[in-house]
Amino acid sequence: MSLIPKVYMEAVLSIGTRSNAGINWIGTGFFVVKIIDDDKYQPFMVTNRHVLDGLSSVVIRLKEKDTGRLRIIDMPIVENGKKLYSIHSDDSVDVAVVLINGGFITENNLEFSAFNVDDNTLTSTQFLQKGGDEGSYIYMLGFPMGLVNADSNAPICRGGCVARIDSTEILRSKNILLDIQNFPGNSGSPIISRPEVVGIGDTPVLNQCALIGIIHGYLPYKEQLINSQTHEVVEIRSENSGIAVANPAEFSTPDMGDN
């Protein structure tokens, strides 16, 4: 039994940059669509702002419908000094949204899967109302440490749980905390809720697999090494604490109040 819809896996993409040595895979993104008319939709790519900062273009990979061959697509993100992507007006929200040319996808006969903003996402408030809470299981889909398969665009799935989801903290920092190991390359990875079939007592059962957030970092554990003679700090060691930081889904979609 699959707990993650195939369309979610196919909506996730690796983001890279070109260099003389080839392509350096630097992060993760995912496609979302928003219905604008009864029979029309607008596609977007969502990732972290810090993944795109300082770049003029990136590359992504999409499959051709007929052959299944992966094509490298060059995507300009700055033109004539102007950014072609939107960011949130709040600096604590590490999200960037890139408008996608749907005509290019159609004309080049490319496969395209996406999260539907209206049907496949849960805001933090909706997540809590539907039974999500600390301890709720989640999945992270992405491409840590440049682990991109040359012949496949399938992301790596990692499991964890919600460590803290508090409305006052979301209001202050725009973050939720997750107990999951994320590494460079996971920046921009979507966080997916895991559907459950039973609850405890009268607790609502979260039976929906949906986008609930986007990873943008982790909380480091820092340790000071002190010289025994001078009693001064000579080195600070930092490592991944295993507590990841994510912006909730309400900041991860085209309705995020961008500028």
C-alpha positions in Angstrom: 0.0 0.0 0.0 1.4 3.3 -1.0 1.2 6.1 1.6 2.5 8.8 -0.8 0.6 9.5 -4.0 2.8 9.0 -7.1 2.0 12.5 -8.3 3.7 13.9 -5.2 6.9 12.0 -5.9 6.8 13.1 -9.5 6.2 16.8 -8.6 9.6 17.0 -6.8 12.6 18.1 -8.8 16.3 18.6 -8.4 17.7 22.1 -8.9 21.3 22.6 -10.2 23.7 25.1 -11.6 26.0 24.8 -14.6 29.8 25.1 -14.4 32.8 24.1 -16.4 32.8 20.8 -14.5 29.2 20.1 -15.4 26.1 20.4 -13.3 26.2 20.9 -9.5 23.0 19.9 -7.8 22.4 22.4 -5.1 18.8 22.0 -3.9 15.3 20.7 -4.2 12.1 22.2 -5.6 8.6 21.1 -6.4 5.8 22.0 -8.7 2.4 23.4 -7.6 -0.6 24.4 -9.6 -3.4 26.9 -8.9 -6.7 26.8 -10.7 -7.4 30.2 -12.2 -10.5 29.2 -14.3 -12.7 26.1 -14.5 -10.4 24.5 -17.2 -7.2 26.4 -16.7 -4.4 26.3 -14.2 -1.1 28.2 -13.6 2.0 26.1 -12.7 4.7 27.3 -10.3 8.0 26.0 -9.0 8.5 26.4 -5.2 11.9 26.2 -3.5 13.9 28.1 -0.8 14.9 31.7 -1.4 18.4 30.9 -0.4 18.7 28.3 -3.1 18.2 30.9 -5.8 20.0 33.9 -4.1 22.9 35.1 -6.2 22.1 33.1 -9.3 20.9 34.2 -12.7 19.7 30.8 -13.9 19.3 27.2 -12.7 18.7 23.9 -14.4 16.0 21.4 -13.7 15.1 18.0 -15.2 11.8 16.9 -16.8 10.9 13.7 -18.6 9.7 13.6 -22.2 6.3 11.9 -22.4 7.0 9.7 -25.4 10.5 8.5 -24.6 10.8 8.9 -20.8 14.2 10.5 -21.4 15.3 13.1 -18.9 15.9 16.5 -20.4 18.0 19.2 -18.8 16.0 22.5 -18.8 17.8 25.8 -18.4 15.6 28.2 -16.4 16.5 31.9 -16.2 15.6 33.4 -12.9 17.0 36.9 -13.4 16.6 39.0 -16.5 18.0 42.5 -17.1 18.8 42.7 -13.4 15.2 41.8 -12.4 14.3 38.7 -10.5 11.8 36.4 -12.2 10.7 34.9 -9.0 8.7 36.1 -6.0 9.7 36.0 -2.4 7.8 36.7 0.8 7.8 40.2 2.3 8.9 38.6 5.6 12.6 37.7 5.7 12.0 34.8 8.1 10.0 33.0 5.3 12.7 31.3 3.2 10.5 30.6 0.2 10.7 31.5 -3.5 8.0 31.0 -6.1 8.9 30.8 -9.9 6.1 31.2 -12.5 6.4 28.3 -15.0 5.6 28.7 -18.7 2.9 26.0 -19.2 3.1 26.5 -23.0 6.7 25.4 -22.9 5.8 22.2 -21.1 3.0 21.4 -23.6 4.9 22.3 -26.7 7.9 20.2 -25.7 5.7 17.2 -24.7 7.1 17.1 -21.2 5.6 15.2 -18.2 4.3 17.5 -15.5 3.0 16.6 -12.1 2.2 19.0 -9.3 0.6 19.6 -5.9 -2.8 21.2 -6.3 -2.8 24.3 -4.0 -6.5 23.9 -3.3 -6.7 20.1 -2.8 -3.2 18.9 -1.8 -2.1 21.4 0.9 -2.8 21.9 4.6 -2.0 25.1 6.4 -0.7 24.7 9.9 -4.2 25.6 11.2 -5.9 23.0 9.0 -3.2 20.4 10.0 -4.0 20.9 13.7 -7.8 20.9 13.1 -7.6 17.7 11.2 -5.7 15.9 14.0 -2.1 16.7 13.3 0.1 17.5 16.3 3.5 16.9 17.9 4.4 13.3 17.1 2.5 13.1 13.8 4.5 11.2 11.2 5.8 13.1 8.2 7.8 12.5 5.0 10.5 14.7 3.4 11.1 14.4 -0.4 14.2 15.7 -1.9 17.8 15.3 -3.1 20.2 15.5 -0.2 24.0 15.7 -0.8 23.6 15.8 -4.5 22.2 12.3 -4.7 20.6 12.7 -8.1 20.2 9.6 -10.3 21.4 10.1 -13.9 18.5 8.0 -15.3 15.7 8.9 -12.9 14.2 11.9 -11.3 12.8 10.0 -8.3 13.6 11.9 -5.0 14.8 10.4 -1.8 12.1 9.9 0.8 13.0 10.3 4.5 10.7 9.8 7.5 10.3 11.7 10.7 7.7 13.4 12.9 6.5 16.8 13.9 8.6 17.9 16.9 6.8 21.2 17.6 3.9 22.9 15.9 2.8 25.9 18.0 0.6 28.7 16.8 2.5 31.4 18.8 5.8 30.2 17.4 4.5 30.2 13.9 3.2 33.7 14.4 6.6 34.9 15.7 9.1 32.9 13.6 6.9 31.4 10.7 8.4 28.0 11.5 7.5 24.5 12.6 10.1 22.1 14.0 10.6 18.6 12.7 12.4 15.6 14.0 14.1 14.6 10.8 17.7 14.5 9.4 18.1 17.0 6.5 21.3 17.8 4.7 22.6 20.2 2.0 20.5 19.5 -1.1 17.3 19.1 0.9 16.8 22.8 0.9 13.4 23.4 -0.7 12.1 19.8 0.0 8.4 19.5 0.6 7.1 18.0 3.9 4.2 15.6 3.5 1.8 14.5 6.2 1.4 10.7 6.7 -2.3 9.6 6.7 -3.4 7.6 9.8 -6.2 5.2 10.2 -6.8 5.3 14.0 -6.7 7.9 16.7 -6.5 7.8 20.5 -9.8 8.6 22.3 -11.7 11.4 20.7 -8.6 12.8 18.8 -9.4 13.5 15.2 -7.7 11.2 12.7 -5.5 12.9 10.2 -6.3 10.7 7.1 -4.9 13.0 4.5 -1.5 12.9 2.7 -0.8 16.6 1.9 1.8 19.2 1.6 2.3 20.8 5.1 5.6 22.7 4.7 8.9 23.3 3.1 12.3 22.6 4.7 14.8 25.4 4.8 17.4 24.5 7.5 18.2 22.8 10.8 19.1 23.8 14.3 22.8 23.2 14.8 24.2 21.8 18.1 27.3 23.8 19.0 30.0 22.8 21.4 32.8 25.1 22.7 36.4 23.7 23.1 38.1 25.6 25.9 41.9 25.8 26.4 42.7 24.3 29.9 45.4 26.9 30.5 43.9 30.2 29.2 40.3 29.1 29.7 39.5 30.8 26.4 37.4 29.3 23.6 39.7 28.0 20.9 37.2 26.2 18.7 33.5 25.9 18.2 32.2 22.7 16.7 28.8 22.6 15.1 26.8 19.6 13.9 23.3 18.7 12.8 21.0 18.3 15.8 18.4 16.4 13.8 15.8 19.1 14.4 14.8 20.6 11.1 13.1 23.9 10.4 10.3 24.3 7.9 8.0 27.1 6.9 4.3 25.9 7.0 2.4 25.4 3.8 0.6 28.7 4.1 3.9 30.3 3.2 4.9 27.8 0.5 2.3 28.5 -2.2 1.6 31.2 -4.7 -0.8 32.8 -2.2 2.0 33.5 0.3 1.7 37.3 0.0 4.9 37.7 -2.1 6.5 40.9 -3.4 
